[in-house]
Each structure stands twice: as structure tokens, then as C-alpha cells.
Amino acid sequence: MATSTLASLKFTSAKKPTQLAPVQVRRNKLVGKLVEQIAIAKGKQSGTPYVSNKIVAVTNESGQQEIVEVPKRLKEWFWAMDNGKIALTVRYGARVLVMNAKGMTAIEVASMDELVSTLELVKAAVEAGELDAAIETAGASLRNGFKH
């Protein structure tokens, strides 16, 4: 007697959620920006600049709307300090995240190699939910700026 291939599978009645939880949306937004910062840092390391493109609608000379791809303006979250080390801030929108209980906003790293590994470590922390409180504080501050 032939056994069914489907008989070896475990079935369940699961429903895909229609939307993510707000905390997960904020994490995903920050993780996306951290991925860009990692790419920028790796580009600086290798000497080839990282360029990300976006699609925009522009009006040409004849007044027609056309869709074009243009480079996205990317802002680095890191810079060289006077002592030769690199400072890194993590941003959520226009706000700099407070990284620890002492109110520190920047991370000091020694080199570009350490910068990439630190960015990847921060990305893992965001995915694990360790910065949810800081993201919520920055997001609330950002939202309050839009209220009149």
C-alpha cells in the first residue's frame, strides 16, 4: 500500500496577521537604517562608496510626469573624533537614541573594522528588543513634534 506524502506533514489552522505590532514596525525601520549604515561603513573600508537609489516622479520639460531613479541622500551616523577614534550615534528619525541608563548617546570605537562589528552588534540588539524603550521615547518625541 502506498503512503501519502502529505500524511507526514503536520497541519494547523494558522492565520497570517494583517499587520505587524507597532513595536515590530519600529524595530524593522531601525534595522533597515542600520543595514544602510553597515553598508556605508563597509564601503568606506573598501574604498568604494555605497550608493542607494530611490524612485521619484519628476516633471520633464514638456510638463509630463516621469518616474526616474535617483541616488538617495544618506547621512553617516559616525564621524572621526579628535583623538583618532570614531564616534557612532544611533538615530531614529531625526532623534539620537539614548543608548544606556546613564544617558549616553554615542559609542566610541577604535577603527572602521570595529565600527562594522559594533553596528552589527547594535542591529542584533535592536532585533532582540533591547532598544525598544529608547526607540519608543524617540518615536514619542518625534510624534509630539507634529502635534499643534
ROBA-496971 format. One record per residue: residue number from 0; residue in one letter; x, y, z of N, C-alpha, C in turn. Coordinates in nm, 4 decimals, decimal comma, m for minus. Example, Ala and Ser with C-alpha at 12.3 -4.5 7.8 and 13.67 -1.06 7.14 Angstrom:
% residues 2
 num residu      n_u      n_v      n_w     ca_u     ca_v     ca_w      c_u      c_v      c_w
   0      A   1,3190  m0,5690   0,7800   1,2300  m0,4500   0,7800   1,3200  m0,3300   0,7800
   1      S   1,2850  m0,2250   0,7080   1,3670  m0,1060   0,7140   1,2900   0,0030   0,7870
% end
This chain:
% residues 148
 num residu      n_u      n_v      n_w     ca_u     ca_v     ca_w      c_u      c_v      c_w
   0      M   0,0844  m0,1185   0,0000   0,0000   0,0000   0,0000   0,0887   0,1245   0,0000
   1      A   0,0577   0,2234  m0,0808   0,1363   0,3464  m0,0930   0,0998   0,4437   0,0184
   2      T   0,2032   0,5022   0,0808   0,1767   0,6018   0,1851   0,1688   0,7393   0,1214
   3      S   0,0855   0,8205   0,1757   0,0661   0,9549   0,1229   0,1819   1,0450   0,1652
   4      T   0,2266   1,1277   0,0750   0,3325   1,2232   0,1053   0,2831   1,3265   0,2053
   5      L   0,1594   1,3658   0,1941   0,1033   1,4671   0,2832   0,0807   1,4138   0,4241
   6      A   0,0746   1,2849   0,4401   0,0494   1,2276   0,5717   0,1649   1,2537   0,6683
   7      S   0,2839   1,2798   0,6167   0,3996   1,3042   0,7024   0,4077   1,4487   0,7515
   8      L   0,3198   1,5350   0,7030   0,3226   1,6763   0,7405   0,2294   1,7038   0,8568
   9      K   0,2630   1,8036   0,9341   0,1784   1,8459   1,0455   0,0991   1,9685   1,0012
  10      F  m0,0327   1,9594   1,0044  m0,1197   2,0681   0,9611  m0,1735   2,1435   1,0815
  11      T  m0,1967   2,2736   1,0616  m0,2542   2,3571   1,1659  m0,3417   2,4622   1,0998
  12      S  m0,4322   2,5203   1,1746  m0,5164   2,6270   1,1197  m0,4603   2,7609   1,1673
  13      A  m0,3600   2,8101   1,0960  m0,2948   2,9364   1,1299  m0,3415   3,0442   1,0332
  14      K  m0,3520   3,1651   1,0848  m0,3915   3,2783   1,0029  m0,2799   3,3815   1,0049
  15      K  m0,2418   3,4287   0,8882  m0,1366   3,5295   0,8778  m0,1908   3,6631   0,9293
  16      P  m0,1160   3,7306   1,0178  m0,1640   3,8603   1,0677  m0,1644   3,9637   0,9561
  17      T  m0,2625   4,0527   0,9602  m0,2734   4,1537   0,8552  m0,1770   4,2690   0,8754
  18      Q  m0,1350   4,2902   0,9996  m0,0375   4,3966   1,0240   0,0534   4,3577   1,1393
  19      L   0,1721   4,4149   1,1386   0,2682   4,3882   1,2449   0,2359   4,4721   1,3677
  20      A   0,2850   4,4271   1,4806   0,2714   4,5052   1,6036   0,3536   4,6341   1,5883
  21      P   0,3086   4,7437   1,6464   0,3820   4,8706   1,6314   0,5278   4,8625   1,6750
  22      V   0,5564   4,7869   1,7809   0,6949   4,7758   1,8265   0,7798   4,7046   1,7203
  23      Q   0,7231   4,6070   1,6510   0,7971   4,5360   1,5464   0,8194   4,6253   1,4245
  24      V   0,7238   4,7105   1,3939   0,7394   4,8052   1,2828   0,8560   4,8999   1,3113
  25      R   0,8625   4,9497   1,4369   0,9720   5,0405   1,4734   1,1067   4,9693   1,4681
  26      R   1,1107   4,8453   1,5168   1,2357   4,7678   1,5098   1,2794   4,7493   1,3652
  27      N   1,1850   4,7117   1,2779   1,2188   4,6883   1,1370   1,2709   4,8149   1,0701
  28      K   1,2122   4,9292   1,1054   1,2582   5,0574   1,0485   1,4030   5,0843   1,0891
  29      L   1,4322   5,0652   1,2181   1,5678   5,0912   1,2666   1,6667   4,9893   1,2108
  30      V   1,6266   4,8645   1,1997   1,7153   4,7620   1,1430   1,7487   4,7962   0,9980
  31      G   1,6514   4,8438   0,9222   1,6768   4,8842   0,7834   1,7795   4,9958   0,7737
  32      K   1,7686   5,0929   0,8626   1,8655   5,2033   0,8637   2,0039   5,1550   0,9084
  33      L   2,0078   5,0608   1,0035   2,1364   5,0063   1,0475   2,2028   4,9272   0,9349
  34      V   2,1244   4,8572   0,8547   2,1796   4,7849   0,7394   2,2447   4,8837   0,6427
  35      E   2,1795   4,9992   0,6209   2,2393   5,1026   0,5356   2,3701   5,1541   0,5947
  36      Q   2,3738   5,1788   0,7263   2,4956   5,2283   0,7907   2,6083   5,1257   0,7823
  37      I   2,5751   4,9979   0,7948   2,6754   4,8925   0,7808   2,7316   4,8939   0,6389
  38      A   2,6443   4,9105   0,5404   2,6898   4,9160   0,4004   2,7767   5,0391   0,3767
  39      I   2,7418   5,1529   0,4359   2,8231   5,2743   0,4214   2,9606   5,2518   0,4826
  40      A   2,9650   5,1933   0,6028   3,0928   5,1689   0,6709   3,1785   5,0701   0,5928
  41      K   3,1176   4,9642   0,5404   3,1935   4,8674   0,4599   3,2439   4,9322   0,3319
  42      G   3,1653   5,0222   0,2740   3,2084   5,0953   0,1551   3,3275   5,1849   0,1838
  43      K   3,3266   5,2506   0,2997   3,4415   5,3344   0,3379   3,5651   5,2484   0,3607
  44      Q   3,5448   5,1295   0,4178   3,6565   5,0380   0,4414   3,7215   4,9950   0,3107
  45      S   3,6382   4,9597   0,2136   3,6906   4,9067   0,0880   3,7283   5,0159  m0,0118
  46      G   3,6849   5,1389   0,0134   3,7185   5,2479  m0,0771   3,6171   5,2673  m0,1887
  47      T   3,5109   5,1877  m0,1913   3,4055   5,2047  m0,2905   3,2804   5,2568  m0,2190
  48      P   3,2374   5,3774  m0,2510   3,1241   5,4355  m0,1791   2,9947   5,3580  m0,2027
  49      Y   2,9140   5,3478  m0,0993   2,7839   5,2817  m0,1080   2,6821   5,3828  m0,1578
  50      V   2,6058   5,3447  m0,2593   2,5022   5,4319  m0,3146   2,3710   5,3553  m0,3140
  51      S   2,2696   5,4157  m0,2559   2,1354   5,3591  m0,2557   2,0481   5,4489  m0,3418
  52      N   1,9610   5,3907  m0,4204   1,8756   5,4687  m0,5093   1,7318   5,4676  m0,4622
  53      K   1,6592   5,5718  m0,5007   1,5159   5,5775  m0,4748   1,4473   5,6185  m0,6040
  54      I   1,3200   5,5866  m0,6126   1,2418   5,6176  m0,7319   1,1539   5,7385  m0,7005
  55      V   1,1627   5,8404  m0,7863   1,0849   5,9624  m0,7670   1,0141   5,9992  m0,8970
  56      A   0,9061   6,0740  m0,8843   0,8349   6,1263  m1,0005   0,8795   6,2707  m1,0218
  57      V   0,9222   6,3015  m1,1426   0,9643   6,4377  m1,1760   0,8898   6,4834  m1,3007
  58      T   0,8775   6,6138  m1,3148   0,8139   6,6708  m1,4329   0,9226   6,7101  m1,5315
  59      N   0,9145   6,6586  m1,6533   1,0153   6,6913  m1,7547   0,9821   6,8244  m1,8222
  60      E   1,0601   6,8628  m1,9240   1,0450   6,9924  m1,9894   0,9090   7,0085  m2,0553
  61      S   0,8481   6,8990  m2,1022   0,7192   6,9082  m2,1710   0,6007   6,9041  m2,0744
  62      G   0,6281   6,9008  m1,9424   0,5210   6,9016  m1,8434   0,4683   6,7635  m1,8080
  63      Q   0,5295   6,6600  m1,8605   0,4873   6,5226  m1,8328   0,5558   6,4707  m1,7064
  64      Q   0,4810   6,3941  m1,6287   0,5393   6,3283  m1,5115   0,6116   6,2024  m1,5589
  65      E   0,7324   6,1841  m1,5123   0,8044   6,0605  m1,5430   0,8723   6,0089  m1,4165
  66      I   0,8879   5,8795  m1,4111   0,9470   5,8128  m1,2964   1,0957   5,7939  m1,3248
  67      V   1,1811   5,8415  m1,2350   1,3255   5,8258  m1,2506   1,3856   5,7732  m1,1214
  68      E   1,5000   5,7122  m1,1357   1,5735   5,6608  m1,0204   1,6889   5,7560  m0,9913
  69      V   1,6941   5,8049  m0,8680   1,7981   5,8989  m0,8286   1,8682   5,8463  m0,7037
  70      P   1,9932   5,8861  m0,6805   2,0618   5,8428  m0,5583   1,9948   5,9009  m0,4339
  71      K   1,9822   5,8177  m0,3326   1,9245   5,8619  m0,2064   2,0336   5,9285  m0,1239
  72      R   1,9989   6,0387  m0,0583   2,0954   6,1070   0,0267   2,1065   6,0297   0,1579
  73      L   2,2244   5,9791   0,1860   2,2473   5,9024   0,3072   2,3363   5,9810   0,4010
  74      K   2,2968   5,9866   0,5256   2,3731   6,0592   0,6266   2,4443   5,9578   0,7153
  75      E   2,5739   5,9743   0,7294   2,6513   5,8837   0,8142   2,6210   5,9117   0,9603
  76      W   2,6107   5,8059   1,0391   2,5873   5,8191   1,1823   2,7184   5,8185   1,2595
  77      F   2,8306   5,8169   1,1913   2,9607   5,8076   1,2573   3,0536   5,9153   1,2031
  78      W   3,1519   5,9519   1,2859   3,2489   6,0539   1,2461   3,3774   6,0326   1,3246
  79      A   3,4871   6,0902   1,2727   3,6171   6,0803   1,3392   3,6249   6,1859   1,4488
  80      M   3,6735   6,1447   1,5647   3,6900   6,2377   1,6764   3,8336   6,2881   1,6795
  81      D   3,8596   6,3849   1,7669   3,9922   6,4462   1,7775   4,0999   6,3467   1,8188
  82      N   4,0639   6,2471   1,8994   4,1627   6,1509   1,9480   4,1910   6,0384   1,8492
  83      G   4,1374   6,0469   1,7271   4,1637   5,9465   1,6246   4,0657   5,8299   1,6260
  84      K   3,9769   5,8273   1,7218   3,8775   5,7215   1,7288   3,7515   5,7651   1,6560
  85      I   3,6559   5,6749   1,6449   3,5331   5,7019   1,5719   3,4165   5,7017   1,6697
  86      A   3,3295   5,8013   1,6583   3,2086   5,8079   1,7404   3,0901   5,7659   1,6542
  87      L   2,9983   5,6911   1,7146   2,8808   5,6402   1,6449   2,7567   5,6744   1,7257
  88      T   2,6595   5,7362   1,6615   2,5296   5,7569   1,7244   2,4281   5,6749   1,6470
  89      V   2,3237   5,6320   1,7167   2,2158   5,5582   1,6523   2,0958   5,6507   1,6502
  90      R   2,0376   5,6679   1,5317   1,9294   5,7634   1,5140   1,7988   5,6912   1,4812
  91      Y   1,6903   5,7450   1,5330   1,5566   5,7000   1,4947   1,4858   5,8236   1,4425
  92      G   1,4718   5,8330   1,3122   1,4215   5,9554   1,2513   1,5262   6,0637   1,2697
  93      A   1,4843   6,1768   1,3217   1,5770   6,2872   1,3444   1,6354   6,2855   1,4853
  94      R   1,5951   6,1893   1,5663   1,6368   6,1838   1,7063   1,7513   6,0863   1,7270
  95      V   1,8435   6,1236   1,8134   1,9534   6,0356   1,8531   1,9053   5,9537   1,9720
  96      L   1,9241   5,8219   1,9645   1,8794   5,7335   2,0718   1,9733   5,7417   2,1914
  97      V   1,9151   5,7377   2,3097   1,9922   5,7275   2,4335   2,0245   5,5799   2,4493
  98      M   2,1540   5,5475   2,4553   2,1961   5,4084   2,4458   2,2019   5,3339   2,5788
  99      N   2,2133   5,4053   2,6910   2,2206   5,3347   2,8202   2,1517   5,4165   2,9286
 100      A   2,1504   5,3628   3,0495   2,0808   5,4271   3,1606   2,1479   5,5573   3,2045
 101      K   2,2740   5,5764   3,1703   2,3462   5,6983   3,2086   2,3187   5,8144   3,1136
 102      G   2,2418   5,7915   3,0088   2,2080   5,8978   2,9150   2,3090   5,9175   2,8039
 103      M   2,3988   5,8234   2,7842   2,4995   5,8355   2,6787   2,4339   5,8141   2,5416
 104      T   2,4771   5,8931   2,4446   2,4169   5,8856   2,3117   2,5138   5,8380   2,2041
 105      A   2,6415   5,8275   2,2352   2,7397   5,7880   2,1345   2,8190   5,6663   2,1816
 106      I   2,8656   5,5908   2,0842   2,9506   5,4747   2,1093   3,0871   5,5063   2,0491
 107      E   3,1931   5,4860   2,1253   3,3285   5,5115   2,0770   3,3897   5,3804   2,0291
 108      V   3,4440   5,3818   1,9064   3,5118   5,2645   1,8509   3,6500   5,3067   1,8020
 109      A   3,7397   5,2095   1,7943   3,8785   5,2406   1,7616   3,9052   5,2484   1,6116
 110      S   3,8355   5,1667   1,5309   3,8676   5,1606   1,3878   3,7428   5,1309   1,3062
 111      M   3,7564   5,1352   1,1741   3,6448   5,1034   1,0847   3,6037   4,9571   1,0981
 112      D   3,7012   4,8684   1,1209   3,6676   4,7263   1,1408   3,5790   4,7105   1,2636
 113      E   3,6163   4,7787   1,3704   3,5382   4,7719   1,4934   3,4029   4,8411   1,4751
 114      L   3,3975   4,9435   1,3899   3,2714   5,0132   1,3630   3,1708   4,9190   1,2990
 115      V   3,2138   4,8428   1,2003   3,1233   4,7491   1,1326   3,0723   4,6448   1,2306
 116      S   3,1611   4,5886   1,3116   3,1175   4,4873   1,4081   3,0263   4,5478   1,5145
 117      T   3,0509   4,6734   1,5541   2,9649   4,7400   1,6514   2,8267   4,7662   1,5929
 118      L   2,8211   4,8093   1,4673   2,6919   4,8305   1,4018   2,6133   4,6999   1,3934
 119      E   2,6824   4,5901   1,3627   2,6151   4,4606   1,3561   2,5665   4,4170   1,4941
 120      L   2,6435   4,4502   1,5980   2,6030   4,4196   1,7353   2,4794   4,5013   1,7751
 121      V   2,4763   4,6288   1,7383   2,3607   4,7136   1,7669   2,2387   4,6620   1,6904
 122      K   2,2588   4,6193   1,5670   2,1492   4,5629   1,4874   2,0908   4,4400   1,5564
 123      A   2,1771   4,3520   1,6074   2,1306   4,2332   1,6792   2,0554   4,2718   1,8058
 124      A   2,1010   4,3765   1,8742   2,0333   4,4228   1,9953   1,8942   4,4772   1,9626
 125      V   1,8824   4,5480   1,8512   1,7520   4,6009   1,8101   1,6578   4,4858   1,7764
 126      E   1,7083   4,3867   1,7029   1,6254   4,2714   1,6671   1,5804   4,1946   1,7906
 127      A   1,6640   4,1928   1,8954   1,6297   4,1229   2,0196   1,5381   4,2060   2,1090
 128      G   1,5160   4,3330   2,0749   1,4257   4,4176   2,1516   1,4912   4,4923   2,2654
 129      E   1,6244   4,4959   2,2697   1,6948   4,5609   2,3796   1,6829   4,7136   2,3758
 130      L   1,6553   4,7715   2,2610   1,6456   4,9175   2,2500   1,5019   4,9653   2,2323
 131      D   1,4043   4,8804   2,2640   1,2639   4,9182   2,2451   1,2258   5,0424   2,3241
 132      A   1,2729   5,0550   2,4474   1,2385   5,1714   2,5291   1,2964   5,2988   2,4686
 133      A   1,4206   5,2929   2,4213   1,4830   5,4107   2,3597   1,4129   5,4478   2,2289
 134      I   1,3735   5,3462   2,1512   1,3023   5,3724   2,0261   1,1664   5,4355   2,0553
 135      E   1,0968   5,3841   2,1568   0,9659   5,4380   2,1929   0,9779   5,5825   2,2397
 136      T   1,0787   5,6136   2,3186   1,0996   5,7508   2,3657   1,1268   5,8445   2,2490
 137      A   1,2139   5,8023   2,1571   1,2461   5,8854   2,0403   1,1250   5,8998   1,9499
 138      G   1,0500   5,7912   1,9316   0,9310   5,7964   1,8478   0,8245   5,8876   1,9058
 139      A   0,8053   5,8828   2,0376   0,7076   5,9701   2,1032   0,7502   6,1153   2,0902
 140      S   0,8781   6,1414   2,1065   0,9302   6,2771   2,0918   0,9089   6,3268   1,9489
 141      L   0,9307   6,2382   1,8527   0,9122   6,2728   1,7121   0,7645   6,3017   1,6830
 142      R   0,6759   6,2165   1,7339   0,5322   6,2351   1,7125   0,4824   6,3635   1,7782
 143      N   0,5354   6,3970   1,8971   0,4933   6,5189   1,9654   0,5316   6,6435   1,8865
 144      G   0,6348   6,6346   1,8057   0,6748   6,7477   1,7233   0,5747   6,7790   1,6136
 145      F   0,4900   6,6822   1,5776   0,3902   6,7044   1,4736   0,2589   6,7565   1,5291
 146      K   0,2376   6,7441   1,6598   0,1134   6,7900   1,7204   0,1181   6,9421   1,7395
 147      H   0,0048   7,0033   1,7227  m0,0006   7,1503   1,7388  m0,0633   7,1877   1,8680
% end
